[in-house]
Amino acid sequence: MKFLIIIPAHNEEQNIAFCLQSLLHQSFTDFSVVVVNDGSTDNTEKIVRDFVSRDSRFSLKNLDKSLHEPGAKVVRTFNQGLATADLDLFDVICKFDADIIFPADYLQKVQQVFRDFPKAGMVSGLVRIKKSVFEKQLAYDFKDEKRQWIFENLSSKNHVRGPIKAYRKQCFLDMSGLRPVLGWDNIDVMLAKKNGWEIHTVKALWVKHLRPTAYKYKNQKARKLGEYYYNIGLSLPLAAISSAKSSLKNRSLSEFFITMNSYIRQNSNRELTEDEIMYIRNLRWKEMWQKSRLK
């Protein structure tokens, strides 16, 4: 089983050496890494070139800097790296972030899941973030005896997070790759399920996320949520119910109106087909019904 690892990177001089070094020392060695440098103005390119010169499994593709579009930018950068590879040579396609440190057995454990579960379409460990100062001398230590790393609680532990996506190639092809929109890393999960694939997270396996994911302002988060509901094809009633649940959870009535205003204002063409939209809508209704019965 051979892995293709694509790492989009923009101004990651503080992090990318840790990421690539952790991949360099993986116990599972049958992989190729393509770092896609999206117009970095720092030393990212120089650092990557050092790894390329040391190991033939690493390669670099340089791009001009692209416009900042949440969700779309990273997928388009990833696709540029994907276009450099012959997919016939690979069994697993990974989209990894440049600010992740992997334990030495990470790829081995992921490969074992793909091998042991033929219907496993997406696999990952969990993402943890530092509680305080990052101690560089402990960068590759995953015993965490000081308990410095905590679960990045942005989603369920059953969700394969955006920074550490690994797809069985056939699953990736069945869902027609990644969609360049905000919410792509939830859309892919739903499309994988639509095509009969399973999602697996290895709870005992974790990575270090050096630059945690976060929205800077609450109102921005609400606006992005409305855009996300539109991108995944929610109908107006579904969007309203989903917005209400989120605003109740956060105890913010204003969040509901900001989210719904953002949803209504969206007018771009959706990246999903009508068949995919209907599947996602039915899935959301089903999940809501199941949760209501459990209460």
Disulfide bonds with the S-S distance in Angstrom:
none
